[in-house]
Amino acid sequence: MPRPDELPRPAGEADPLTWLLDRDEYPKVLIWDRDRDEWAAGAGAADAIVAPDGATTGEIERALAARAAAENDDDPGWIGGLRFTPARAASATWRAFGAGFWIRPRSWWTRRDGVDHTGSCAERIELTPPDCVALNGEEPEVYVERVRAALSELEGSELEKIVVSRCVQRAGGIDVGTTLRKMAHNEPGGTIYWIALDAEQGFLGATPETLYRRRGVGVETEALAATSGPEQAAGAALLADDKSRREHNYVRDAIVDALRPVADSIDAATVPELHRMARLQHLRTPIRARLRHGSPLLSRLHPTPAVCGTPYAAAEAAIARLERHDRGLYAGAVGWFHRDCESIYVALRGARYSRDACVAFLGAGVVRGSVPELELQELDLKAQALFASLAPAASGVTR
């Protein structure tokens, strides 16, 4: 692989979003960690993995790991996203993203572990232009009935939790650059992600949840589940609420159980803390582990009960029966792979956008004792947080 040509590092107070918006080439990808001290930004495709329908998470992960292993320190790695259920056929809304959409960019600016890497390369591949798609949402009462149906699924079954999602349409194009800038400002506790297929279509969001960060054999992950408004009293009530603690503990226990076969040590807090964002807060349990070797983690940890339910197979089957829409990359995984290190995030609080509309995807965990109307209220809080950052475009989508 030829060595990259060095690009001038952006001067002054430039950030990866500003740098990426100044690039003319598509596709574009951005992962900007919630602490704003790590990122991967890239434009154009020197190479790509657009996985076909039916590809498994394990197959996609092995392809990424093999290619990432060939990267040099200054190389960009592979940046992109994975569907919630890669093995299921994609709808027209998500077909252009495949079962997984990952690129090795032609030009890049990354920062990992405090070190900046900028570069470009001559290789170029042309990806198939995406079709124009209609983006549609659903009414609130549809979601309430879906939660009622989920509660019926829980009764008398092995299921403990089902995460039920909803899609909400907002008509009109968005100014993508302004939207991402507002997300970075409005959600200081959220990782910014953006996958732009071209100048008109893509997927973006600000997620509170890290799936995992791996450096060699060291792993940082977290259980993040249960939601309230931002008020201090709401946070105290969340910590004390039995239903919320049960919902959260399913996630924590599942992550620990998934890591146990491949870890020499695991350190997980026994009592959750609050993860505060601007308009919401969540229960969070930080988890650290030391692996015995470089075991694959994406297929081991995705999806967690935070986005699917428990037990996994039964919850995923229930979601397929209950939800009319295709989740696509929503509740999937976004991030980047590099040699011997990965930073992967859960694609929450996201919106699929086109020239004329965008659709937000939101979900809530349903357990025994859940109240459908309260679950809808939780989704309304999440929608308000997301819509507060969506900036309308004067005409269609602007970059």
C-alpha positions in Angstrom: 0.0 0.0 0.0 1.6 3.3 -1.0 2.4 5.8 1.8 -0.1 8.6 2.1 0.7 12.1 0.9 0.7 14.4 3.9 -2.0 17.0 4.0 -1.5 20.3 5.9 -3.1 20.0 9.4 -6.1 22.3 9.7 -4.9 25.5 11.3 -6.0 27.3 14.4 -9.2 26.2 16.1 -10.5 24.0 13.1 -12.3 20.9 14.1 -13.0 17.7 12.1 -16.5 18.7 11.1 -15.3 22.0 9.7 -12.5 20.2 7.9 -14.9 17.6 6.4 -17.5 20.2 5.3 -14.7 21.9 3.3 -14.1 18.7 1.3 -15.9 18.3 -2.0 -15.7 14.6 -2.4 -18.2 12.0 -1.3 -18.9 9.7 0.5 -18.1 11.4 3.8 -17.8 9.8 7.2 -17.3 11.3 10.6 -17.0 9.8 14.1 -16.4 12.5 16.8 -16.2 11.1 20.3 -18.4 12.6 23.0 -15.3 14.0 24.8 -14.4 15.7 21.6 -10.8 14.5 21.9 -10.9 11.7 19.4 -12.2 11.5 15.9 -12.1 9.9 12.5 -13.1 12.1 9.5 -12.7 11.1 5.9 -13.9 12.0 2.3 -13.9 10.0 -0.8 -13.4 6.2 -1.1 -10.1 4.6 -1.8 -11.7 1.3 -0.9 -15.1 0.2 0.5 -16.9 -2.6 2.1 -20.6 -2.5 1.2 -21.8 -5.8 2.6 -24.6 -7.6 0.8 -27.9 -8.6 2.4 -27.4 -11.8 4.4 -23.9 -11.0 5.5 -23.5 -11.6 9.2 -21.9 -9.3 11.8 -19.1 -11.8 12.2 -18.4 -11.9 8.5 -18.3 -8.1 8.2 -16.1 -7.8 11.3 -13.6 -10.3 10.0 -13.4 -8.4 6.7 -12.8 -5.2 8.5 -10.2 -6.6 10.9 -8.3 -8.2 8.1 -8.0 -5.0 6.2 -7.4 -2.8 9.3 -4.5 -5.1 10.2 -2.7 -3.9 7.1 -2.9 -0.2 8.1 0.1 1.8 9.0 0.0 4.2 11.9 -0.7 7.3 9.7 -3.3 5.5 7.6 -7.0 6.3 8.2 -8.4 2.8 9.0 -12.0 1.9 8.1 -14.9 4.2 9.1 -18.6 3.5 8.7 -21.6 1.6 10.1 -23.4 -1.7 10.5 -27.1 -2.4 10.3 -29.0 -3.4 13.5 -29.6 -6.8 11.9 -27.2 -7.2 9.0 -28.6 -10.6 8.0 -32.1 -9.2 7.2 -32.8 -7.8 3.8 -32.7 -4.0 3.6 -35.7 -1.9 2.6 -35.4 0.7 -0.1 -34.8 3.4 2.6 -31.5 1.7 3.6 -30.5 -0.4 0.6 -27.6 1.9 -0.4 -25.9 1.3 3.0 -25.9 -2.5 2.5 -25.7 -4.8 5.5 -22.7 -2.6 6.4 -21.1 0.5 4.9 -17.4 1.1 5.6 -14.9 3.1 3.6 -11.2 3.7 3.7 -11.2 7.4 2.8 -9.1 9.1 0.1 -8.4 12.0 2.4 -8.6 12.0 6.2 -7.9 13.6 9.5 -8.0 11.3 12.5 -7.0 11.8 16.1 -6.6 8.8 18.4 -4.9 8.6 21.7 -3.9 12.3 21.4 -2.1 12.0 18.1 -3.2 13.6 14.8 -2.9 11.8 11.5 -3.7 13.5 8.2 -3.2 12.2 4.7 -4.5 11.4 1.3 -4.0 8.7 -1.3 -4.3 8.4 -5.1 -6.6 5.3 -5.1 -10.2 5.9 -5.9 -13.3 3.7 -6.3 -16.7 4.9 -7.6 -19.6 3.7 -5.5 -23.1 3.2 -7.0 -25.1 6.4 -6.6 -28.0 5.9 -4.2 -31.6 5.9 -5.5 -33.9 8.7 -4.4 -36.1 7.3 -1.6 -39.3 8.3 0.1 -38.9 8.7 3.9 -42.0 8.1 6.0 -42.8 8.1 9.6 -45.7 6.8 11.8 -48.3 8.2 14.1 -48.0 8.1 17.9 -50.9 5.7 18.4 -49.2 3.1 16.2 -46.3 3.1 18.7 -48.6 2.8 21.7 -50.3 -0.2 20.2 -46.8 -1.7 19.4 -45.8 -1.4 23.1 -49.1 -3.1 24.1 -48.3 -5.9 21.7 -44.8 -6.1 23.2 -46.2 -6.5 26.7 -48.3 -9.3 25.4 -45.2 -10.9 24.0 -43.5 -10.8 27.4 -46.3 -12.5 29.2 -45.8 -16.2 29.6 -42.5 -16.2 27.6 -38.8 -16.3 28.3 -38.5 -12.7 27.2 -37.5 -10.2 29.9 -37.1 -7.1 27.7 -38.0 -5.9 24.2 -36.7 -2.6 22.8 -39.5 -1.1 20.7 -38.7 1.7 18.2 -40.6 4.3 16.3 -39.8 6.4 13.2 -40.9 10.0 13.1 -40.9 12.0 9.9 -39.9 15.7 9.6 -40.8 17.1 6.2 -38.3 19.3 4.3 -34.5 19.0 3.7 -32.0 19.8 6.4 -28.8 21.9 6.4 -26.5 19.1 7.3 -23.5 21.2 8.4 -25.6 23.4 10.7 -27.4 20.4 12.1 -24.2 18.6 13.0 -22.7 21.8 14.5 -25.8 22.2 16.6 -25.7 18.5 17.7 -22.1 19.0 18.8 -23.1 22.1 20.8 -26.4 20.8 22.1 -25.3 17.3 23.1 -21.9 17.6 24.8 -22.3 14.1 26.2 -23.0 12.6 22.7 -20.7 11.1 20.1 -21.4 12.7 16.7 -21.7 10.4 13.7 -22.3 11.1 10.0 -22.3 8.9 7.0 -23.1 10.9 3.8 -23.6 8.8 0.6 -23.7 12.0 -1.5 -24.6 15.6 -1.2 -28.3 14.8 -0.6 -28.6 11.5 1.4 -27.1 10.1 4.6 -27.5 9.2 8.2 -26.4 11.3 11.2 -26.9 11.6 14.9 -25.5 12.2 18.4 -25.4 9.0 20.4 -24.9 8.8 24.2 -23.8 5.2 24.1 -20.3 3.7 23.5 -20.4 0.0 22.5 -16.7 -0.4 23.2 -13.3 1.1 22.8 -10.4 -1.4 22.4 -6.7 -0.6 22.6 -4.7 -3.9 22.3 -6.2 -6.1 25.0 -7.7 -3.3 27.0 -11.4 -2.7 26.6 -13.7 0.1 27.8 -17.5 -0.4 27.4 -20.6 0.6 29.3 -24.2 -0.3 30.0 -26.5 2.6 29.2 -30.2 2.1 29.6 -33.2 3.8 31.2 -34.0 7.5 30.5 -35.4 10.6 32.3 -35.6 14.3 31.7 -32.6 16.4 32.7 -34.0 17.7 36.1 -32.1 16.8 39.3 -35.3 15.3 40.8 -35.9 13.2 37.6 -32.4 11.8 37.9 -32.9 10.9 41.6 -36.2 9.2 40.7 -34.5 7.3 37.8 -31.8 5.9 40.2 -34.5 4.8 42.6 -37.0 3.4 40.1 -37.3 -0.4 40.1 -38.4 -0.8 36.5 -35.5 1.4 35.3 -33.0 -0.5 37.4 -34.2 -3.8 36.0 -34.0 -2.5 32.5 -30.5 -1.3 33.1 -29.3 -4.4 34.8 -30.3 -6.6 31.9 -27.8 -4.6 29.8 -25.0 -4.7 32.3 -25.3 -8.4 33.0 -25.4 -9.2 29.2 -22.2 -7.3 28.5 -20.4 -8.9 31.4 -21.5 -12.3 30.4 -20.4 -11.7 26.8 -17.0 -10.6 27.9 -16.4 -13.3 30.5 -15.3 -16.1 28.1 -12.5 -13.9 26.5 -11.4 -11.7 29.4 -8.8 -12.2 32.1 -10.4 -9.6 34.2 -13.6 -7.5 34.2 -14.4 -4.5 36.4 -18.0 -3.5 36.4 -19.6 -1.1 38.9 -22.4 -2.7 41.0 -24.4 0.6 41.2 -25.2 2.7 38.2 -24.4 6.4 37.8 -26.2 9.1 35.9 -24.9 10.0 32.4 -26.2 13.5 31.8 -26.9 15.1 28.4 -28.4 18.5 27.7 -32.0 17.3 27.6 -31.9 13.8 28.9 -30.1 11.6 31.4 -29.5 7.8 31.5 -28.4 5.2 33.9 -24.8 4.2 33.1 -22.5 1.5 34.4 -18.8 1.8 33.2 -17.2 -1.6 32.5 -13.5 -2.3 31.9 -11.9 -5.6 30.8 -8.6 -7.0 29.9 -8.8 -9.6 27.1 -6.7 -12.8 27.0 -6.0 -12.0 23.3 -7.3 -9.8 20.5 -10.7 -11.5 20.5 -13.4 -10.0 18.1 -15.8 -7.8 20.0 -18.2 -6.3 17.6 -20.0 -9.6 17.0 -19.7 -10.5 20.6 -21.3 -7.3 22.0 -23.7 -6.2 19.2 -26.6 -5.8 19.7 -26.9 -5.3 23.5 -30.2 -5.5 25.4 -30.1 -1.7 25.3 -31.2 -1.7 21.7 -32.7 -5.2 21.3 -33.8 -6.9 24.5 -33.1 -10.1 26.3 -32.7 -13.0 25.5 -31.3 -11.8 22.2 -32.7 -14.3 19.7 -36.3 -14.1 21.1 -36.2 -10.3 21.4 -34.9 -9.9 17.8 -37.6 -12.2 16.5 -40.3 -10.2 18.5 -39.0 -6.9 17.0 -39.3 -8.4 13.5 -42.9 -9.2 14.3 -43.8 -5.9 16.0 -42.1 -3.3 13.9 -43.3 -2.3 10.4 -40.2 -0.2 9.6 -36.7 -1.2 8.8 -34.3 0.1 11.4 -31.4 0.1 9.0 -28.3 1.6 10.7 -30.4 2.9 13.6 -29.5 0.8 16.7 -26.6 -0.6 14.7 -22.9 0.2 15.2 -20.9 3.1 13.9 -17.2 3.8 14.4 -13.8 3.0 13.0 -11.4 0.1 12.8 -7.6 0.5 12.8 -4.8 -1.9 13.4 -5.1 -3.3 16.9 -7.6 -0.7 18.0 -11.3 0.1 17.5 -13.8 2.7 18.6 -17.4 1.6 18.1 -20.6 3.4 19.2 -24.3 2.4 19.2 -26.1 4.4 16.5 -28.9 6.0 18.6 -30.7 9.4 18.3 -30.2 9.2 14.6 -32.0 10.5 11.5 -31.9 9.2 7.9 -32.2 12.2 5.6 -32.8 12.8 1.9 -33.3 16.0 -0.2 -36.9 16.5 0.9 -37.3 14.9 4.3 -35.7 13.2 7.3 -36.9 10.4 9.5 -35.8 10.2 13.2 -35.5 6.7 14.8 -36.1 6.4 18.5 -36.6 3.5 20.9 -37.4 2.5 24.5 -37.1 -0.7 26.5 -40.3 -2.5 27.4 -40.3 -4.8 30.4 -43.1 -6.2 32.6 -44.8 -3.3 34.2 -44.1 -0.8 31.4 -46.9 1.7 30.7 -47.4 2.3 26.9 -48.2 6.0 27.3 -45.1 6.5 29.5 -42.9 4.8 26.9 -44.3 7.2 24.3 -43.5 10.1 26.6 -39.9 8.8 26.8 -39.7 8.8 23.0 -41.1 12.3 22.9 -38.2 13.5 25.1 -35.7 11.8 22.8 -37.4 13.3 19.7 -37.3 16.8 21.2 -33.6 16.4 21.9 -32.9 15.3 18.3 -35.3 17.8 16.6 -33.8 20.7 18.5 -30.6 20.2 16.4 -32.2 19.7 13.0 -31.7 22.9 11.0 -34.0 23.3 8.0 -32.4 23.9 4.6 -33.5 26.9 2.5 -34.0 24.5 -0.5 -33.3 20.8 -0.2 -30.3 19.4 1.6 -27.2 21.5 1.9 -23.9 20.1 3.0 
